[in-house]
Amino acid sequence: MAARFLAMDEPDGKDEPASAPPVDGPDRADRLTAEELAFLLRDPMLRAREAERAARSNRSRTERRAADPAYAERLRTGDRERQRRRRLRESIGRPEPPEPPAVALPDLTEAQAAARLTAYLDRSTTAQAAQLRGRPDRIRLYAEAFVAYRTLSTGGVRPTRGALAALLKSRFGRSVTPSQVQKLRDHVEGFAGAGGPWPLHPASPSGPARTKGTGKADTDSHAPRRPQP
């Protein structure tokens, strides 16, 4: 008898109500979040005031940047640092690009390298060459960088910036920053290209004597560009 009453108390499943659909169903994927709704429902006047404040701030920063060189340099430094961090984030997980080999340079002394560079600049009609012709100290620095580069690249390995800076310091007493030694290395390689003053095999005398340069009119962007690998 007890078993019979127990059986009657057990639910048979026929009268159970259907389960309600979950609140977070697939159809909620297209719904806006609370933050998105708050953004869209903002007062148009408030958005206009925020835009005006941003434009006023930009104008003030631009004016101060033009009037205060130290402030402008701080902004440039901050921009470079943000770009460096962005490049670092983007490089995570990617293989390092292979280091290009060293360019082949002719067997020249410092004086010979400076003489070839001077003759090259005398032939060139660009504004950059005109600036560099009036900077014998810059010509001498390039010639020293030529000697340092050739000394360090005897095994065909491209010299690192640190090694170049160290040799310039120990051999010529030159103190250069990382960005300066980067430019020096690039310019040595550019001047070693076809049409430059330091190719391994100079062009025939009947070839073109003048070169055309591109870029800004400054002495640091004068060297012919080395083709990128």
C-alpha positions in Angstrom: 0.0 0.0 0.0 2.8 2.4 0.9 4.5 1.7 -2.4 1.2 2.5 -4.2 1.0 5.9 -2.5 4.6 6.7 -3.3 3.9 6.0 -7.0 1.0 8.3 -7.0 3.1 11.1 -5.6 5.7 10.9 -8.3 5.2 13.4 -11.2 4.6 11.8 -14.6 5.9 14.9 -16.5 2.6 15.5 -18.4 1.5 18.6 -16.5 4.9 20.3 -16.4 4.9 23.8 -18.0 7.2 24.3 -21.0 10.5 25.9 -19.9 10.8 29.6 -20.8 13.4 30.6 -23.3 16.6 31.9 -21.8 16.7 35.6 -21.2 20.1 36.0 -23.0 19.0 34.3 -26.2 20.7 34.7 -29.6 18.3 37.5 -30.5 20.1 39.7 -27.9 23.3 39.8 -29.9 22.0 42.8 -31.9 20.8 44.8 -28.9 22.7 47.9 -27.8 24.5 48.0 -24.5 23.7 50.4 -21.8 26.8 52.5 -22.7 25.9 52.6 -26.3 22.3 53.7 -25.5 23.7 56.4 -23.2 26.0 57.7 -25.9 23.2 57.8 -28.5 20.7 59.5 -26.1 23.1 62.2 -25.1 22.0 65.8 -25.4 22.9 67.1 -28.9 23.9 70.4 -27.2 26.3 68.5 -24.9 27.9 66.8 -27.8 28.3 70.2 -29.6 30.0 71.7 -26.5 32.4 68.7 -26.2 33.3 69.1 -29.9 33.9 72.8 -29.4 36.1 72.2 -26.3 38.2 69.7 -28.3 38.6 72.1 -31.2 39.6 74.9 -28.8 42.1 72.6 -27.1 43.6 71.7 -30.5 44.0 75.3 -31.5 45.6 76.2 -28.2 48.1 73.3 -28.6 48.9 74.2 -32.1 49.6 77.9 -31.2 51.7 76.9 -28.2 53.6 74.4 -30.3 54.5 77.2 -32.8 55.5 79.6 -30.1 57.4 77.3 -27.7 60.1 75.0 -29.2 60.6 73.1 -26.0 56.9 72.3 -25.8 56.9 71.2 -29.5 59.9 68.9 -28.8 58.1 67.4 -25.9 55.1 66.7 -28.1 57.3 65.1 -30.8 59.0 63.0 -28.2 55.7 61.8 -26.9 54.6 61.0 -30.5 57.7 59.0 -31.2 57.3 57.1 -27.9 53.7 56.2 -28.7 54.7 55.1 -32.2 57.5 53.0 -30.7 55.1 51.3 -28.3 52.6 50.7 -31.1 55.3 49.1 -33.4 56.4 47.0 -30.4 52.8 45.8 -29.8 52.3 45.0 -33.5 55.6 43.1 -33.7 54.7 40.7 -30.9 54.3 37.2 -32.3 55.8 38.1 -35.7 59.2 36.7 -36.7 62.1 39.2 -36.9 62.9 40.3 -40.4 66.3 39.1 -41.6 69.1 41.6 -41.3 70.3 42.8 -44.7 73.9 42.2 -45.5 76.5 44.9 -45.4 77.0 46.9 -48.6 80.4 46.5 -50.3 82.6 49.6 -50.1 85.7 50.4 -52.0 89.1 50.4 -50.3 89.5 54.1 -49.5 91.1 56.0 -46.8 89.2 58.7 -44.9 90.8 61.4 -47.0 89.9 59.6 -50.2 86.4 59.0 -49.1 86.0 62.7 -48.2 87.5 63.7 -51.6 85.1 61.5 -53.5 82.1 62.9 -51.5 83.3 66.4 -52.2 83.6 65.8 -55.9 80.1 64.2 -55.9 78.6 67.2 -54.2 80.3 69.6 -56.6 78.6 67.8 -59.5 75.2 67.7 -57.9 72.8 70.6 -58.4 70.3 69.8 -55.6 69.6 72.1 -52.7 70.8 69.4 -50.3 74.1 69.2 -52.0 74.5 73.0 -51.8 73.9 72.8 -48.1 76.3 70.0 -47.6 79.0 71.7 -49.7 79.1 74.4 -47.0 79.5 71.9 -44.2 83.0 70.5 -44.2 82.5 69.1 -40.7 79.5 67.1 -42.1 81.6 65.8 -45.0 84.4 64.7 -42.5 81.8 63.0 -40.3 80.5 61.0 -43.3 84.0 60.0 -44.3 84.7 58.8 -40.7 81.4 56.8 -40.8 82.6 55.3 -44.1 85.8 54.1 -42.5 84.0 52.8 -39.5 81.4 51.0 -41.6 84.0 49.4 -43.8 86.1 48.3 -40.9 83.2 46.6 -39.2 81.7 44.9 -42.3 84.8 43.0 -43.5 82.9 39.7 -42.9 79.9 40.8 -44.9 77.8 41.4 -41.8 76.0 44.7 -41.6 77.5 46.8 -38.6 75.1 47.4 -35.8 74.4 50.9 -34.6 76.1 50.2 -31.3 79.3 48.9 -32.9 79.4 51.9 -35.3 78.9 54.4 -32.4 81.6 52.7 -30.3 84.1 52.7 -33.2 83.4 56.4 -34.0 84.0 57.2 -30.4 87.2 55.2 -29.9 88.8 56.0 -33.3 87.6 59.5 -34.1 86.4 60.8 -30.8 82.9 61.3 -32.1 79.9 61.0 -29.8 76.7 60.2 -31.6 73.2 59.5 -30.5 71.3 56.3 -31.6 69.3 58.3 -34.2 72.4 60.0 -35.5 74.3 56.7 -36.0 71.2 55.3 -37.7 71.3 58.1 -40.2 75.0 57.8 -40.7 74.7 54.1 -41.5 71.9 54.7 -43.9 73.8 57.5 -45.6 76.9 55.5 -46.0 74.9 52.7 -47.6 73.1 55.2 -49.8 76.3 56.9 -51.0 77.6 53.5 -51.9 74.8 53.0 -54.4 74.9 53.5 -58.1 75.4 57.2 -58.9 76.8 57.9 -55.5 80.4 58.8 -54.5 81.3 55.4 -53.0 80.2 52.6 -55.3 82.4 49.5 -55.3 82.7 49.8 -59.1 82.5 53.4 -60.2 80.5 54.2 -63.3 82.2 55.0 -66.6 83.2 58.6 -67.1 80.8 58.8 -70.0 77.9 58.1 -67.7 75.6 60.8 -66.2 77.5 63.3 -64.1 74.5 64.9 -62.3 72.1 63.3 -59.9 68.7 64.4 -58.8 67.7 64.1 -55.1 64.3 64.0 -53.5 63.2 64.7 -50.0 63.5 67.7 -47.7 66.2 70.3 -48.1 68.4 69.3 -45.2 71.8 67.8 -45.0 70.6 64.6 -43.3 68.4 63.5 -46.2 71.0 64.0 -48.9 72.3 60.5 -49.4 70.9 58.3 -52.3 68.5 55.8 -50.9 69.6 52.2 -50.6 67.0 49.8 -52.1 65.1 48.1 -49.3 65.2 44.3 -49.1 
